[in-house]
């Protein structure tokens, strides 16, 4: 069950776009809608919007809602709305 979407700050969004442009593998930690923490090392291939929510897509094909991010490339994202 998905929760209400809380947009992340513009500066964090810009950092994600920059990482996608660099096309290098980064460590990503996020929590799913049930609160389970996941971790991956992958390349961010896209940052996009769908149905008024923002996502990033990984080289693995996985999509992660931006407000579920905890840490990306050593930068804390959690709590930054």
C-alpha positions in Angstrom: 0.0 0.0 0.0 1.5 3.3 -1.1 1.6 6.3 1.3 1.1 9.9 0.4 3.9 11.3 -1.8 6.2 13.9 -0.1 8.4 15.7 -2.7 12.1 15.9 -1.9 13.9 19.3 -1.9 15.0 20.8 -5.2 18.7 20.6 -4.2 18.4 16.8 -3.6 16.5 16.4 -6.8 19.3 18.3 -8.6 21.9 16.0 -7.1 20.0 12.9 -8.4 20.0 14.5 -11.9 23.7 15.1 -11.7 24.4 11.5 -10.6 22.3 10.3 -13.5 24.3 12.4 -15.9 27.6 11.0 -14.6 26.4 7.5 -15.4 28.5 5.9 -12.6 27.5 3.3 -10.1 26.4 4.7 -6.7 25.2 3.0 -3.5 21.5 3.6 -2.9 19.5 2.8 0.3 15.7 3.1 0.4 12.7 1.9 2.2 9.7 0.4 0.5 6.1 1.3 1.4 6.2 -1.4 4.1 9.3 0.2 5.7 11.7 -2.6 4.7 15.1 -1.2 3.9 16.8 -2.2 0.6 20.3 -1.5 -0.7 21.8 -1.6 -4.2 24.8 -0.4 -6.1 23.7 0.7 -9.5 23.7 3.5 -12.1 20.8 6.0 -12.0 19.6 6.0 -15.6 16.6 8.3 -15.2 14.8 10.7 -12.9 11.1 11.1 -13.9 7.6 11.9 -12.8 4.5 9.6 -13.0 1.0 10.4 -11.6 2.3 13.3 -9.5 5.1 11.3 -8.0 8.8 11.3 -8.7 11.0 8.3 -9.3 14.5 7.3 -10.2 15.2 4.3 -12.4 18.3 2.1 -11.9 20.3 0.3 -14.5 18.7 -2.9 -13.1 15.3 -1.6 -14.3 14.1 -1.0 -10.7 12.1 2.1 -10.0 12.3 3.9 -6.6 10.0 6.6 -5.4 12.2 9.6 -4.4 10.6 10.1 -1.0 11.6 6.5 -0.2 15.3 7.3 -0.5 17.4 7.1 2.7 20.9 7.6 1.3 22.4 8.0 -2.2 26.1 8.0 -2.8 26.8 8.7 0.9 24.3 11.6 1.1 21.4 11.3 3.5 18.0 11.9 1.9 15.7 10.7 4.6 13.6 13.5 6.2 14.5 16.0 3.5 11.1 17.1 2.2 
